[in-house]
Amino acid sequence: MPQEQRVIPLVLFRRAPSEAVGVADYAAWICVCRRSQPLLGRAATAQPVLESSKVKCPDCGRGYVVVAATSGKEVKAVEVREV
């Protein structure tokens, strides 16, 4: 079965929300600094979010986390948040 790509919210500080792409428990998005390559992150299931689950843009240093939803054994990326 092919992987389902879903458009999910990209929630930013002091900026209008944008969009990311979620596939299973991963997400990809473009940083607000307009870095040419997308950032890629895996959904964080631990609360509070562990430092190792955060994605840092190598160009500007902004941090992001991929928020997870769980349903049974399935973990799904549901949004990306700037942290």
N, C-alpha and C positions, 0 to 999 in steps of 0.2 A: 504494500500500500504506500503511495507517495506521501511525503511529509506535507502537512498543511501549514502554509504560511499565513499568518494572521496579522493584521494591522492592530497594534496596541498603543496606548497612550505613552507619550514621553513627557513627564511632568518636570518642569523646570522652575528654578528660582526666579522670581521677578521677570518672567517672560511668558509669552503666550504658550500654551501647551503645543506640542508637536506630535510626531508619530514615529514609532519604531516598528520593526517587524519581529514577530515572535514565531519560533518554530520549536515545538515541544517545550523544553525548559530553557531554551536559549533565546536571546534577543540580539538584534543588531540595530544600530542607529548612528546618525551623524552627530558629532559633538557640536555644541553651539558655537565653537570657535571656527567651524567649517572645515575641520581637518578633512583632507581628501579621502582617507580610508575610513570605513565605518569602524565603530567600536563593537566588540562582541562580548557578551556576558552571559553567565549561567544563573538561573533563578536561585535566590538565596532562600533556603528553607528554615534556617535557624533564626530564632528571635531572642535577643536583639541580633541584628545583622552583624556577622563577623567581618573583621577588617579584610580577611582573605576573600570575601565575596564581593568586595567593592571593585569597580572598574575605574581606573584613573586614566584620563586622556594623556598620552605622552607628549602632546604639543602644548597644552595649556594648563594641565594639572587638575582640571575639574573632575569631581568624583561622581559616580553613578552606581546605582544598585538595581538589579532586576528583581521585581517583586513576583513571588510565586503564589499560585493557588494549587491546593492539593485536592484530589478526588480519588480516594482509595490509594492505589499505588502510583497513580499518574500525577506528575508534577508538571505544571504548565506556567510559562511566563505570561503574566497578565498586564504588566506595565513596567516602565523604566522610570526611575526617579533620580533627579540630581540630588546629591547629598553633600 
